[in-house]
Amino acid sequence: MITVCLADNLPVVHYGVKSYFRDHPEISVVSNVGSFYMVPDALRNREINVLVIDLELDGLKSIYELKAIIKNFPSTKVLVFSNLNEQVYAPNAIKAGAVGYVHKGSKLETLGTTIIRVHQGLVMMSDTIKKNLALIAKQNKTERVYRKLSNREIEVLRYLSDGKKNNEISKILNLNEKTVSTYKLRLLQKLNVTNLVDLVNKAKTLDIV
């Protein structure tokens, strides 16, 4: 039996996923947590084969924190289950060490199949993200500009789009405020804009945030 820990903000997601897999012959949801701070204890207290986690989980501020979980609990496969844009966040999650990415718009049957396959040692992404990556390779420079952005730059851009100031972002990501300013400058340059308003609008146009 594949043991699963589900880390998600929403009780309805916990209820739906746990109900769906209640009588599953291969998968058992043995732990549910509602914040990132609870994840380490959940992984220490039980043998968890697969951690199914939302990138928007409360307390998960950076992809680097997810990377630390993957490093500290190498026997647990980490599978992302999120509403965030696949073509932006799936490659970053896989690069951090996640073994799969399932969009929340997918059927729970797809989630189940993916859990089984990643437990078997495969790295899984949905057909959508595979197709998107293939299309990106054929797109022009402007359309694939986001591919030039680092994980940190995407994170800073996301918080800027949420209206956060540099000092607020520095506290959230535990970075020096000057470092955040540097990331902001790089984003302006890479997205070829001159001010914050245009930066946010460009990011939304490219569906980065």
Salt bridges, closest charged atoms under 4 A:
ASP8 OD2 - LYS104 NZ 2.59
ASP41 OD1 - ARG44 NH2 2.82
ASP54 OD2 - LYS104 NZ 2.89
GLU56 OE2 - ARG158 NH2 3.36
GLU153 OE1 - LYS190 NZ 2.95
GLU155 OE1 - ARG152 NH1 3.09
